[in-house]
Amino acid sequence: MQIGKLNGVEGANIYFEGTFEGTTSDSSGIFSLTTTLKGERVLIISFMGYESYSQSLELNSVPITVDITLKENKQDLGEVVITVGTFAAGDEHKSAVLSTLDMATSSGDFGDIIGAISSLPGTSNAGEEGGLMVRGGERYETAIIIDGMGADDAFTAKLPDVPVRGRFSPMLFRGTVFNTGGYSAEYGQALSSVLILNSIAMPKKDETSITAHSSGLHFSYTKKWDRTAFSTNTGYNNMRLLYAIVNSNIKWQQAPVSSSENLVFRQKIGRNGMLKAMGAYGYDNSAIYYSNLNSDEDVLYKLKNHNYFAIATYKDQLGEKWILHSGITLGYDDLDIGIQDTATLAKHKRTTELKLSISGPVSDKIHFNIGTNLFMKTLNQNYNSVPEEDAFITDFFSPIGAIYAETEIKLTKRISSRIGGRFEALSLSDEVCLSPRLALAYKTSKFSQVSLGYGQFYQQAQDDFLIYNNALKSEKAEHLIANFQYRRNSRIFRIEAYHKMYAKLVKYDSLYAIEASTYNNDGDGYAQGIDLFFRDTKTVKNGDFWVSYSLMNSERNYHDNTSVLTPSFVSLHTLSIAYKHYIGLTDSYLSMGYTFSSSRPYIDPNISHVVQERTSACHDLGFSIFHFTEIFGKFTMLFAQVTNVFGAEHIYGYRFASTPDQFGFYRSEPILPVSKRFFLIDIHLSFTGQTEI
């Protein structure tokens, strides 16, 4: 039992470092925390506007009483932080709206990063696609950044109407920043947004654990020395039994089978240097029968994918305040798709990225960041319509060189600005791109501020198009964003309006046509809307809820569109409500999540080739429980979750035959989720004490 009193601070966050064990102080600043932890532990107390407090305690069966005085953080009380377009998650982020614990207990899977991020405003609920689709942008428009370096194949390969999944274990990361637009000049090759994942710098202790769930098994091991650490995470998943239980809407010939391996090495060098290296391997194997609406036969699609990714970064201090960051990534993706017995498609992609940057203060009011990176990609594609008879082989090599510079200036105590630019040279398309980035924040009061952001963003055309026409230019997006944020007493409210203009989008006459002339950059479009976010961790004792709402309007003339249309994945209204409650008596978290997406557009050629029809709205109510206990004296986490409790019918759109039948009618079928309802049961057993979060 831990009993304490703060200096009248209500709602302070109190927890033991590296654990789930925590509470908050009441209106008098008093708190009580019961724990099963033993031995020496560090108690952390934090609250906005005050300096964080830590104290080492020896835990045993004897109650401990502490009397603590938090000191006001004078700088934080008057500091203005640019928040336009940015949601941060993780306990190390001052402006975080989701904590590390939220990422583990409030998502649709155990610690699923994408599931947690999808509860924030600005995202589209495209259940047949997966990944992150942000503010009217497609999945490819969001870049995944790991320790400052791009991860080009962060998601699994795609089968028709089957959503992609993330390749990397979420337990590898502690800090997460989701930027919905207007992001830093340090990052490029993303039209809409970036998701920045920061891996653990150094684990606090040795760990060995096993996680078993309803579709697989994972093993994790971490060994820590004084200045060195090594971790491995091995996983195997087989969805056959689960999809049989939930009655999948997909006609599986081979339900997804996957395996993964992550190896992580960390080494402290000198006084402040840190070397981090990770190697990841992923294998996926699945096959589906896909309806051919032009005939009465199903088409068999078989997918096998081997993916390798390695990253090494080194970070060190230069002088007293400047930081050096360097890194290298190597990627290899081997994809084989078989289509019935009549065609095969083999794609082999190799990527390499090199990066070097330095950042630091020029003065108390000016912070500077400058860097350069080189990204190289080689793609080889081999398509055989009939084995060894009709082959189409093509490849390309695309290096992209970039330099960037950015400075953040504290103009006054209330006003801060960020000015930057990024220059990129693409030899494949023989073009250069200059991307200005601007942001301005004004602190309107002790608890509120407004921010403005502007930026131009370029992204090379997708591989599926470049393979046929190497001369395609980069697509372009221009962002304009205005943001207001109010944060006080464990509550946060923010509203953000945005307007995004697209230019030079790729258009084509027919997808997979091999003539280069059928592909061009004549497409354009826009996306605009308002995002709202509110979170309250104070009103209900041990309760926590947040609400996200997005109003989004988007139109494009791209791909094979014959006119300006709303993209099929865009809903005008999207609402997400999440509530989480901690029950101290049973040491459990109960969570509820509700999502609503208004109708999505589609073209019904039986009615019109230019006027869009609408699906029905989608409603989803889910529940989960996260329980901490011991089994055979070992720390154990039990997790159970179910989605779409009431079995609502979700239709994402419709597919139509490419040609009418003898009666002039285009046959169709609905695009459905993989299953109407999904559930997960998970048990995590640690052999070395409480798992670090």
JOFEN-V285997 format. One record per backbone hydrogen bond with DSSP energy under -0.5 kcal/mol. CO is the residue of the C=O (numbers start at 1). NH is the residue of the N-H. Records with the same first field share a line. If there is no record, write none. Layout:
# JOFEN-V285997
CO = NH, NH
This chain:
# JOFEN-V285997
1 = 3, 64
2 = 33
3 = 66
4 = 31
5 = 68
6 = 8
8 = 10
12 = 14, 25
13 = 46
14 = 23
15 = 44
16 = 19
21 = 16
23 = 14
25 = 11
26 = 29
28 = 8
29 = 6
30 = 26
31 = 4
33 = 2
39 = 59
41 = 43, 57
42 = 17
43 = 55
44 = 15
45 = 53
46 = 13
47 = 50
49 = 73
53 = 45
55 = 43
57 = 41, 59
59 = 39
64 = 3
66 = 5
68 = 70
71 = 51
72 = 74
73 = 77
74 = 78
75 = 78, 79
83 = 86
85 = 180, 181
87 = 178
88 = 97, 98
89 = 176
90 = 93
92 = 94
93 = 96
95 = 88
98 = 90
99 = 103
100 = 104
101 = 105
102 = 106
104 = 111
109 = 111, 112
111 = 113
112 = 116
113 = 117
114 = 118
116 = 119
117 = 120
120 = 123
122 = 135
124 = 126
125 = 127
126 = 129, 130
129 = 164
131 = 133
132 = 134
133 = 124
134 = 137
138 = 141
139 = 142
141 = 143, 192, 193
143 = 145, 195
144 = 151
145 = 147, 197
146 = 149
149 = 146
150 = 152
151 = 154
154 = 167
159 = 162
161 = 163
162 = 159
164 = 131
165 = 156
169 = 172
170 = 173
172 = 200
175 = 198
176 = 89
177 = 179, 196
178 = 87, 180
179 = 194
184 = 187
193 = 143
194 = 179, 196
195 = 145, 197
196 = 177
197 = 147, 199
198 = 174, 175
207 = 222
208 = 687, 688
209 = 220
210 = 685
211 = 218
212 = 683
213 = 216
215 = 238
216 = 213
217 = 236
218 = 211
219 = 234
220 = 209
221 = 232
222 = 207
223 = 230
227 = 268
228 = 225
229 = 266
230 = 223
231 = 264
232 = 221
233 = 262
234 = 219
235 = 260
236 = 217
237 = 258
239 = 243
240 = 244
241 = 245
242 = 246
243 = 247, 248
250 = 252
251 = 289
254 = 287
256 = 239
257 = 285
258 = 237
259 = 283
260 = 235
261 = 281
262 = 233
263 = 279
264 = 231
265 = 277
266 = 229
267 = 275
269 = 273
273 = 269
274 = 276, 315
275 = 267
276 = 313
277 = 265
278 = 311
279 = 263
280 = 309
281 = 261
282 = 307
283 = 259
284 = 305
285 = 257
286 = 303
287 = 253, 254
288 = 290, 301
289 = 251
290 = 299
291 = 293
292 = 295
297 = 292
299 = 290, 301
300 = 302, 340
301 = 288
302 = 338
303 = 286
304 = 336
305 = 284
306 = 334
307 = 282
308 = 332
309 = 280
310 = 330
311 = 278
312 = 328
313 = 276
314 = 326
315 = 274
316 = 324
317 = 319
318 = 321, 322
322 = 318
323 = 359
324 = 316
325 = 357
326 = 314
327 = 355
328 = 312
329 = 353
330 = 310
331 = 351
332 = 308
333 = 335, 349
334 = 306
335 = 347
336 = 304
337 = 345
338 = 302, 340
339 = 342, 343
343 = 339
344 = 384
345 = 337
346 = 382
347 = 335
348 = 380
349 = 333
350 = 378
351 = 331
352 = 376
353 = 329
354 = 374
355 = 327
356 = 372
357 = 325
358 = 370
359 = 323
360 = 368
365 = 410
366 = 362, 363
367 = 408
368 = 360
369 = 406
370 = 358
371 = 404
372 = 356
373 = 402
374 = 354
375 = 400
376 = 352
377 = 398
378 = 350
379 = 396
380 = 348
381 = 394
382 = 346
383 = 392
384 = 344
386 = 389, 390
389 = 391
390 = 385
392 = 383
394 = 381
396 = 379
398 = 377
399 = 427
400 = 375
401 = 425
402 = 373
403 = 423
404 = 371
405 = 421
406 = 369
407 = 409, 419
408 = 367
409 = 411, 417
414 = 443
415 = 411, 412
416 = 441
417 = 409
418 = 439
419 = 407
420 = 437
421 = 405
422 = 435
423 = 403
424 = 433
425 = 401, 427
426 = 431
431 = 426
433 = 424, 435
434 = 436
435 = 422
436 = 456
437 = 420
438 = 454
439 = 418
440 = 452
441 = 416
442 = 444, 450
447 = 487
448 = 444, 445
449 = 485
450 = 442
451 = 483
452 = 440
453 = 481
454 = 438
455 = 479
457 = 477
458 = 189, 190
459 = 475
462 = 465, 466
463 = 467
465 = 468, 469
469 = 472
475 = 459
476 = 503
477 = 457
478 = 501
479 = 455
480 = 499
481 = 453
482 = 497
483 = 451
484 = 495
485 = 449
486 = 493
488 = 491
490 = 537
491 = 488
492 = 535
493 = 486
494 = 533
495 = 484
496 = 531
497 = 482
498 = 529
499 = 480
500 = 527
501 = 478
502 = 525
503 = 476
505 = 523
506 = 559
507 = 520
510 = 513
515 = 518
516 = 519
518 = 509
520 = 507
523 = 504, 505
524 = 557
525 = 502
526 = 555
527 = 500
528 = 553
529 = 498
530 = 551
531 = 496
532 = 549
533 = 494
534 = 547
535 = 492
536 = 545
539 = 541
540 = 543
542 = 582
544 = 580
545 = 536
546 = 578
547 = 534
548 = 576
549 = 532
550 = 552, 574
551 = 530
553 = 528
555 = 526
556 = 565
557 = 524
558 = 561
559 = 508
565 = 556
567 = 570
570 = 601
572 = 552
573 = 598
574 = 550
575 = 596
576 = 548
577 = 594
578 = 546
579 = 592
580 = 544
581 = 583, 590
582 = 584
583 = 586, 587, 588
587 = 628
588 = 583
589 = 626
590 = 581
591 = 624
592 = 579
593 = 622
594 = 577
595 = 620
596 = 575
597 = 618
599 = 572
600 = 615
602 = 604, 613
603 = 605
604 = 607, 608
610 = 612
611 = 604
613 = 602
618 = 597
620 = 595
621 = 645
622 = 593
623 = 642
624 = 591
625 = 640
626 = 589
627 = 638
629 = 636
631 = 634
634 = 631
635 = 686
636 = 629
637 = 684
638 = 627
639 = 682
640 = 625
641 = 680
642 = 623
644 = 647
648 = 650
649 = 651
650 = 673
653 = 671
655 = 669
661 = 664
665 = 661, 667
667 = 657
669 = 655
670 = 672
671 = 652, 653
674 = 249, 250
678 = 643
680 = 641
681 = 214
682 = 639
683 = 212, 685
684 = 637, 686
685 = 210
689 = 688
